[in-house]
Amino acid sequence: MSHHDERTFVMVKPDGVQRGLIGEIVSRFEDRGLKLVGGKLMRIDEELAHEHYGEHADKPFFDGLVEFITSGPVFAMVWEGADATRQVRSMVGETDPAESAPGTIRGDFGLDLGHNVIHASDHEDEGANEREIGLFFDEDELADYDLDTAAWVYEDAEH
């Protein structure tokens, strides 16, 4: 990773996969200039769901959350770029699609709080990225490479 890069965890949820939105969502992050370093279609089992959503374990909506996230395949990804977590969050929109601006992923593809298409690591939660990347990916599943377009995305990169 170069000096200005950060890795962030993103996941297309079962509703997004079922609606055929993986390609559209990947394209948006690619168009922005972010670099895909890991991606896989997978089923989340109950154990992983409990680990992933552990902070919500005592909330009334927890069981529904687990049931939904295990209901079909998800597409887990790791993206890399300058300030990647904050950039991705701004593209994803608010947790509630109704409060998300058009142009954001949830603002364009979501209507329902429970089915909000995508999960992205929280930029305000120190360590969320590392924790979530570690839950879903082994280090050898992440590709370390130079993206040839970086020189055109970042001002300080070599041409």
Secondary structure, DSSP 8 states (H G I E B T S, - for coil): --TTEEEEEEEE-HHHHHTT-HHHHHHHHHHHT-EEEEEEEE---HHHHHHHTGGGTTSTTHHHHHHHHTSS-EEEEEEEEETHHHHHHHHH--SSGGGS-TTSHHHHH---SS--SEEE--TTSTTHHHHHHHHH--GGGS-----TTHHHH-TTS--
